[in-house]
Amino acid sequence: MRTVPFLLFMLTIAVMISSSSPTTFTTGAKAQQQVQYRKRYTCNGDVLIVGYCRHDSDQPEFPRTTPEKDYCQVVYPDRPPQGGIQVTTVELLGDIVKKLQACGAFNPPGTNPPQRQQQTPPAQSSTQPRTPATTTSSSSSGMTAQQYFDLGSKYMGAKDYEKALDAFKKSIAIAPSSDAYDALGDAHYLLEENDDALDAYLKAVQLNRNNSEAHYGLGITYSTLGIIDKSIASLREAVRLNPKATGARSELAHSYFLNGQFAESAQEYQTVLAANRDTKTGYRLGFLLLLNRQRAQAMRVYQTMPPADPYAERLKDALDDDAKGGPAKALVSYGDYSLMDDDPIESLAGYRNALKFNPTDPRVLLDIASGLGANREHDEARKVYQTVIAAKPHAEMLSAAHYGLGSDYLELKQYAPAVVELKESVRIDPSSFPPRLDLGKAYAQLNQLNEALAQFKQAEALSEKDAYKMTQVGMAYVDAKQFQRAEATYNNALRINPKYDYAYFYLGKMYNLMHRKPDAMKAYAALKPLDAKLAEKLLKEINQTSASQ
């Protein structure tokens, strides 16, 4: 993936928001649920660690990885190094599961999970099971705090977090303990109840300052809430208590990155990568080395990664972007990737950290503003657009800056300032389609219909060979309740490209809105052989409208 050009990025985001619901993928298979990454499994005296599987790189726009192709990276830390390199293999996930089940490395489904082990400092390492402080007391049901804790742990393993919450609360009611509060925090966190998770982890730490897992939980929750300084403090304590906890160390590296502490982040990622050579960590380390102006070291990290690996491709893009535009451009690419991954925290870190390098290239600044706006950080986006305008770059960039600022106002429903900025964009570059279309939309919202129709007509003229743009004009006509014009525009789009699925989709939606069911069904019939899923979505809307009449 390359950094998306500014105007195309803004228009594509608008189409995605208006035309489709987000696609989600789940792993689903029992094997994927059972195997835990970065956990040491002992199987017939051999220690193995699963680091990364192919399905982790699945993207919505590509087919999902099938079981027969789901290869994983497996590290054997106790085997003698080969050529001075730690033994690492690539194995099918299904074969890994069969191997671990055969040797009893993890409990088969339906059995009670083992008691969780408390992570303690190495000097105080203990193999005693993790239990509530007191197990002799019991509830009216006759169950002890330990039994409720075990029940909650079983529900956690089954991903029934609501029932786990109830069990952990009952355990705490009988005998409050640091471990039980920590487990309660885990359940709240997995239910995305971050404030409740924070409260539980804090109580766990109050009861046992040496509970590294509770500090770890605090750290990731603070990070999720955007409280990065406290996240760093908690994760540093988790790592101090358990230096071998690569999960906590990786999160600490990530929080350092979010905070713009690139040297500290790189140092932690180097430690993590030494313990577990997964490609995602390699990508992040290489990227941080770039930001620290250690390009040669970043290149060496890239050269150790499998060339076809998605994270290797991302690092290659970062190296290319850095060569062309420095670290700010590389960070913009990082933000774009994270935006595609639907990770707003990571995405914002990319764009905000890019600004710390004080970029002056208007293209980079416009991409940063675009990314900030896509993350709904409108105040920050407008400041960057205004910075570009104040610098008075050449006409194309100046028009784009006014367009971005105007589109931001339009999204916020501030139509009067939107008109001002979009008019200026069109004045500077009359042949640019996106600002002219948005200018028409802003006029329509201000009930200035004649001005809106004039802009839409010119947008049509700019779209005479582009079915995609023509369909966008049709959608704008529908929003302005100009159905006859919209129908003609959709048909124009289909004359340009008779197989353009979205033209049929939006034509059918318009007919359905107008209660012209026979015409809507004709659009559905034409759409079905082109895109069956999109056709089913249209048919569902048609049937819902018919049922409500």
GUZA-95314 format. One record per residue: z, x, y of N, C-alpha, C in turn. Coordinates in steps of 0.2 Angstrom, whole numbers, plus 5000, padded with zeros to 4 digits. Layout:
// residues N
ZXYZXYZXY
...
// end
This chain:
// residues 549
500050044994500050005000500050045006
499650035011499650065017499950025022
500150055028500450015033499949965036
500149905036499749845038499549855046
498849855047498649855055499049795058
499149805064499649765068499349685068
498749675071498549605072498449575065
498149615060498149585053498749565050
499249605051499949595049500249525052
500149525058500449465061500149395059
499449405058499049345056499249325049
499249375044499449365037500049335036
500649365040501249335039501249255041
500849245046500849175049500549125043
500049155040499649115035500149105029
500549165027500949155021501549105022
501749105028502349055030502048985030
501448975032501248905033500948885026
500648925022500248905016500548905010
501148945009501348945002502048965002
502448944996503148964995503149024992
503749064993503749134990503749134983
503449184980503349184973503949234970
504349204965504849244962504749254955
505049314953504949334946505649344943
505749324937506449344934506249384927
506749424925506649454919506649414913
507149374912507249324907507349344900
507049394898507149414891507849444889
508149424883508849444882508949514882
508349554880508449624879508549654886
508249624891508349654898508949634901
509249584898509949564901510449604898
510349624891510849664888510949734890
510349774891510349844893510549854900
511049894901511249914908511049984910
510749984916510450044918511050094920
510950154919511350214921512050214917
512050174912512650164907512550214901
513050254900513050294894513150264888
512650254883512750224877512850284871
513250274867513350314861513050284855
512550314852512250284846512150334840
512550334835512550374830512650454832
513150454837513350524839512850544845
512350514846511850534851511950494858
512050524863512150484870511450474873
511350414876510750404879510950354885
510450364890510550334897509850304898
509850234899509250204901509150204909
508650234912508650244919508250194923
507650174920507150134924506650104919
506450044919505950014915505349984919
504849984916504149964920504249894923
504549844920504649784923504949784930
505349834932505649844938505149854944
504549874942504049884947503649824948
503749764944503349704945503249684952
502649664954502549644961502249574960
502449524965502149454964501449454964
501049494967500349484967499949514960
500349544956500149574950500449534944
500049534938500349504932501049534930
501449494927502049524925502049564919
502449614918502449664913502649634906
502249634901502349604895502749654891
503149624886503649664882503249724878
502649714876502349764873502149824877
502149814884502049864889502649894893
503249864891503849874895504149934893
503849994895504150064894504750074898
505250114896505850134900505850204900
506150234905506350304905507050314902
507150354897507750364893507950434893
508550454896508850514896509350534891
509350594887509750614882510150674885
510750654889511050714892511350764888
511550744881511950794877511450834873
510850814873510350854869510250924872
510050974868509951044871509251034876
509351064882508751064886508151094883
507551064885506851094882506551124888
506451194888506151234893506651224899
507251224898507751214904507751144908
507451094905507351034908507750984903
508150934906508450884902508050844898
508150824892507750784888507650714890
507050694892506950634894506350604891
506350544888505850514885505650444888
505050424885504850354887504750314881
505150254881505250214875505150144877
504950094872504850024874505549994874
505649954879506349924880506549884873
506049854870506249814864506449864859
506149924858506449974853507150004855
507250004861507850034864508449984861
508249914863508749864861508949864853
508349864849508449864842508949924840
508749984843509150044841509850034843
510050014849510750004851511049944847
510749894845511049844841511149864834
510749904831510849934825511449974824
511550014829512150064829512750034832
512749964834513349934837513549964844
513049984848513250024854513449964859
513149904859513449854863513549794858
513949744861514149684857513549644856
513449614850512849564850513049504853
512549454855512749394859513249354855
513749324859514149274856514849304854
514949374854515549404853515949424859
516549434859516949444865516749514868
516649524874516549594877517149634877
517049694876517649734877518049734884
518649754884519049754890518749804895
518649784901518349824906518849884907
518549944908518950004909519050024916
519650034918519750054925519550124927
519150134932518950194934519450234938
519750284936520250324939520050394940
520350424945520150494946520150534940
519750584939519650624933520350654931
520750674936521350704934521850654931
521750594932522150544929521750494924
521250524921520750484917521150454911
521050394910521350364904520850314900
521050314894520650264890520950204889
521550184892521850124891521450064894
521350014891520949954893521149924899
520749904903520849874910521149804909
521749794911522149734910522549714916
522649644917523149624922523849664921
524149664926524849704926525349674921
525349604921525849574916525449524912
525549534905525249484901525749444897
526349454898526849414894526849344897
526749334903526849264906526249224904
526249154903525749114901525749054905
525149014905525148954909525348894905
525248834907525448774904524948764898
524348794898523948794892524148834887
524548884888524748934883524448994883
523949004888523549064888523849114893
523849174892524149224896523649244901
523849294906523449314911522849354908
523049394903522549434899521949394896
522149344893521749294890521249264895
521549244900521049214906520649274908
520849334909520449384911519849404906
520049404900519549414895519049354895
519249294896518749234896518349244902
518649264908518149274914517649324913
517849384909517349434908516849414903
517049364899516449344894515949294898
516249254903515849214907515349264911
515649314914515249364918514649394914
514849404908514249434903513749384902
513949314902513449264901513149244908
513349274913513049254920513249184922
513849164919514049094922514649114927
514449124933514949154938515449104940
515249044940515748984943516248984938
516148984931516648984926517049044926
516749104928517149164928517649164934
517449134940517849124945518449084943
518349034940518948994938519449024933
519149064929519549104924519949154927
519649194932519949254935520549224940
520449164943520949134947521549114943
521449094937521949074933522349134931
522049184929522349244928522749274933
522549274939522849294945523449244947
523449184945523949134947524549154942
524449184936524949194931525249264933
524849314934525049384935524549414940
524649414946524149454951524049524949
523449554949523349624947522649644951
522649704952522049734956521449724952
521449734945520849724941520549654941
521049604941520849534941520549514948
520849544953520549534960519849564961
519849624958519149654958518649614954
518849594948518349554945518149484948
518649454952518549394956518049414961
518149474964517649494970516949504967
516849524961516249534958515849464957
516249414955515949354954515749324960
516249324965516049304972515349334975
515349404974514749434976514149414973
514149404966513549384963513349314964
513849274967513649204969513449204977
513449264980513249274987513749244991
514349244989514949224993515349284996
514949315001515149385003515849385006
516049335010516649335013517249335008
517149285003517649274998517649344994
517149374993517149434989517549494993
517449494999517749545003518549535003
518749475003519449455003519749474996
519349464991519649484984519649554983
519149594985519149664985519749694989
519849674995520349694999521049684996
521149634992521749624989521849664983
521249684979521249724974521449794976
521249814982521449884985522149884987
522349834990523049824992523549834986
523349814980523749814974523749884971
523149914972523049984968522550024973
522850064977522350104981521950154977
522050164971521650204966521150174962
521050104964520550064960519850084963
519450134960518850154963518350094963
518350054957517849994957517949944963
518549934965518749894970518449924977
518549984978518250024984517450014984
517150024978516450014977516249944979
516649894976516449824978516449814986
517049844989517049834996516449864999
516249924997515749965000515049925000
514849894994514249854994514249794998
514849764998514949695002514849715009
515249765012515149785019514449795020
514049835016513349845017512949785018
513049735013512749675013512849635020
513449635022513649605028513449645035
513149705034512949745039513449785043
514049785040514549825043514549895040
514149935042513949995039514450055039
514850055045515350105045515950095040
516150035039516650015034516350025027
515650015026515350025020515450095018
515250145022515250215021516050235019
516450215023517150235022517450205015
517250145013517450125006517050165001
516450175002516050204996516250284996
516450315001516650385001517350384997
517750334998518350334994518250324987
517750274985517550264978517350324975
516950364978516650434976517250484975
517650484980518250534980518650514973
518750454972519150434966518850444960
518150444960517750444954517150484955
517150554956516550584958515950574953
516050554947515450544942515150474943
515450434947515150364948514550364952
513950374948513350384952513150314955
513350264953513150194956513450194963
514150214964514450214970514150274975
513950324972513650384976512950364979
512550324974511950304977511950254982
512450204982512550164987512850194994
513250244993513450284998512850325002
512450344998511850375001511350325005
511350265002510950215005511250195011
511950185012512250165018512250225023
512250285021512150335026511450335029
510950315025510250305027510250245032
510550185031510550135035510850155042
511350195042511650215048511350275051
510750295049510350345052510650415051
511050425046511350495044510950525038
510350545040509850565035510050625031
510450675034510650735030511150715025
511650675027512150655022511850615017
511350575018511050535013510650575008
510250625011509950665006510350705001
510950725004511450765000511650724994
511850664996512150614990511550604985
510950584988510450574983510250634979
510350694981510250754977510750754971
511350734973511850734967511650684962
511450624965511350564960510750584956
510250614959509650634955509750684950
510250734951510350784946510750754940
511050694941511350664935510950614932
510450584936510050534933509350534936
508850564933508150574936507750514936
507950464939507550404940507050404946
506450374945505950384950506150354957
506550294957506750264963507150314967
507650344964508050394967507650454970
507150474966506750524968506350514974
506150444974505750424980506150424986
506750404986507250404992507450474994
507550514989507750584991507150614994
506550614992505950644995505850615002
505950545003505850515009506450545014
507050555012507550585016507450655018
507150695013506950765015506450765020
505950715020505450715025505750705032
506250655032506550635039506950695041
507250735037507550795039507150855040
506450845040505950895042505950945036
506050925030505950975024505350955020
504850955023504250925020504050965013
504151035013503951065007504451045001
505051035002505551004997505350934995
505150895000504950824998504350824994
503850874995503250884991503450904984
503950944983504150964976504450904973
504850864976505050804973504550764970
504050754975503450714973503050734967
503050804966502650834961503050834954
503650814954504050804948503950734945
503750684949503650614948503050604944
503050554939502450534936501950504941
501350524941500850514947500750434948
500750394942500550324942501150284944
501750314944502350274945502350244952
502550184953502450154960502850184965
503450214963503850254968503550314970
503150344965502850404967502250394972
501950334971501450314976501750304983
502350274983502650264989502850324993
503050374989503250434992502550474994
502050464991501350494993501150464999
501250395000501150365006501550395012
502150405011502650425016502450495018
502250545013501950605015501350605019
500850555017500250555021500450525028
500850475029501050445035501350505040
501850535037502150595040501650645043
501150665039500650705041500250685047
500150615047499750585052500150565059
500750545058501150525064501850535064
502050585060502750605060503250555056
503850565057504350525053504350455055
504250445062504250375064503750335060
503150355059502650325056502850315048
503150365046503350355039503850305038
504350295043504850245043504550175043
504050175047503650105048503450085041
503150135038502850115031503450095026
503950135027504550115023504750045024
504850025031504949955033504549905030
503849925030503349875028503449865020
503549915016503649905009504249865008
504849875012505449835011505349765013
504949755018504749685020504349645014
503949685011503549655005504049644999
504549684999505049674993505549624995
505449595001505949545003506649565003
506749625006507349665007507449675015
507749625019507749625026508149685028
508749695025509149755027508849815027
508449835021508149895021507549895026
507249845026506649835031506849855038
507349825040507649835047507849905048
508149935043508350005043507750045045
507150035041506550075042506350065049
506250005052506050005059506550025064
507150015063507650035068507750115068
507750145062507750215062507150245065
506550215064505950235067506050245075
506350205078506450205085506850265087
507350285082507750345084507350415085
506750415082506350475083505950465090
506050415094505750405101504950415100
504650375096503950375096503550355102
503050385104502650365110501950335108
501750345102501050315100501150245100
500750205104500750135104500650095098
500250125093500150095087500750095083
501150145083501750145079502250105082
502250105089502750055092502549985091
501949965091501749895089501949875082
501849925078502049905071502749895070
503149935074503849925074504049865076
503749845082503949775085503749725080
503149725077502949675073503449675067
503649725064504149725059504849695061
505049705067505649675069505549605070
505049585073504849515074504849475067
504549505062504449475055505149465052
505649505054506349505052506749465056
506449425061506749375066507249415071
507149475072507549515077507149515083
507049455086506549445092506749485098
507449485100507649525106507349595105
507549625100507349695099506549705099
506249655096505449655096505149655103
505449605107505149605113505249665118
505849695117505949755121505449815119
505249815112504749865111504049845113
503849785113503249755116503249775123
503749765127503849775134503749855135
504049895131503949965132503249985131
502849955127502149975126501749945132
501949885135501549865141501749905147
502349925147502549965153502150035153
501950065147501650125147500950125148
500650055149499950045151499450085146
499450075140498950105135498250085136
497850105132497150085133497050005131
496549975133496449905133496649865126
496449895120496549865114497249865113
497649915114498349915113498749875118
498549875124498849835129498749755127
498149735125498049665123498449655117
498549695112498949685106499649675108
499949715113500649705115500749645118
500349615123500449555126500349495120
499949505116499849455110500449455106
500749515104501349515100501949485104
502049495111502549465115502449395115
501849365116501649295117501749265110
501649295105501749255098502449255097
502849305099503549305098503849245102
503649235108503849175112503649115109
503049105106502849045103503249035097
503449085093503849065087504549045089
504749065095505449035097505348975101
504748945101504648885105504748885112
504648945115504648955122503948965125
503648905125502948895126502648915133
503048905138502748935145502649005145
503149045143503049115144502549145138
502549105133502049115128501349115131
501149065135500549055138500349115143
500849135146500749185151500549255148
500949275142500749335139500049325135
499949265132499349265128498749255132
498849225138498249225143498049295145
498549335146498449405148498149445142
498349435136498049465130497249445130
497149385131496449355131496049385136
496349395142495949415148495749495147
496249535144496049605142495549605137
495549565132495149575126494849505124
494349475128494149405126493849395119
493749445116493449435109493949435103
494549445105495049445100495249375098
495249365091495349295089496049275089
496549315086497249285085497549265092
497549305098497849275104497549215106
496849205105496549145108496749085104
496849095098497049035093497849015095
498249075096498949055098498949025105
498549045109498549025116498448945116
497948925112497748855111498348815108
498748845103499348815100499848805106
499948855110500448855115500348795120
499648795122499448735127499548675123
499448665117499548605113500248575114
500748625113501448615113501648595120
501248615125501448595132501048535134
500748495129500348435130499748445135
499548505135498948525140498348525135
498148465133497648455127496948485129
496748475135496048505137496048575136
496548605139496648685139496648705131
497048665127497148685120496448685117
496048625118495448615115494948665117
494948685123494448745125494648805122
495248825121495448885117495248885110
495348825107495148815100494348815099
494048795104493248795103493048865103
493348905108493148975108493349015102
493948995099494149025093493649005087
493348945087492848925082492248975083
492048985089491449025090491549105088
492249125088492349195086492449195078
492349135075492549125068491849105064
491349105067490749075064490549105057
490749165056490549195050491149215045
491749185047492349205043492749135041
492649115035492949055032493749055033
494049115033494749115034494949095041
494649125046494849115053494649035054
494049015052493848945053494448895050
494648915044495248875042495848875046
495948925049496548935054496448885060
495848885062495648835068495748765066
495548755060495648685057496348665057
496748705054497548695054497748685061
497548725066497748715073497548645076
496948625074496748555076497148495073
497348505066497848455063498448455067
498748515068499348515072499348475079
498748485082498648445088498448375087
498348355081498148285079497448265081
497048315080496348315082495948315075
496048255071495848255064495148265063
494748235067494048235067493748305068
494048335073493848405074494048455068
494648435066494848475060494448465054
494248405052493848395047493148435047
492848435053492248465054492348545053
492948565056493048645055493148665048
493548625044493648645037492948645034
492548595035491848595032491448655034
491548675040491148735042491448795038
492048795037492348855033492048855026
491948795023491648785016490948805016
490548795022489848805022489848885022
490348915026490348995026490449015019
490948985016491149015009491348945005
490848925001490948864997491548874992
491748934990492248934986492948954989
493048944995493648964998494148914997
494648934993495148884990495548854996
495848895000496248865005495948815010
495248825011494948765015494948705011
494848705005494948635001495648615001
496148665001496848645000497048605007
496848635013497148605019496648545021
496048545019495648485019496048425016
496248445009496548385005497248365009
497548415011498248395014498048355020
497548365024497448325030497248255028
496848255023496648185021497248145018
497648185015498248145012498748125018
498748165023499148145029498848085033
498148075032497848025035497747965031
498147965025498147915020497447895017
497047955017496347945014496347975007
496647935002496747964995496147984992
495647944992494947954988494748024991
494748034997494448105000494948154998
495548144998496048194996495948214989
495848164984495748184977495048224976
494548204980493948244980494048324982
494448334987494648404988495048434983
495548394980495848414974495448434968
494948394967494448404961494048474962
493848484969493448544970493948604970
494548594972495048654972495248674965
495348624960495648644954495248694950
494648704949494348764946494348824950
494548824956494648884960495348914960
495848864960496548894960496948834957
497048834950497448774947498148764950
498448814952499148814954499148784961
498748804965498648774972498448704972
497948684967497748614966498348574964
498748594959499348554957499848544963
499848594967500348584973500048524977
499348524978499048474982499148404979
499048404972499048344969499848314969
500248354969500948334969501148304976
500848334981500948304988500548234989
499948224986499648164986499948114982
500248124976500648084972501248054976
501648104979502248084983502048044988
501548054992501348004997501147934995
500847934989500647864986501247834984
501747864981502347834979502747804984
502747834990503147814996502847755000
502247744998501847685002502047614999
// end
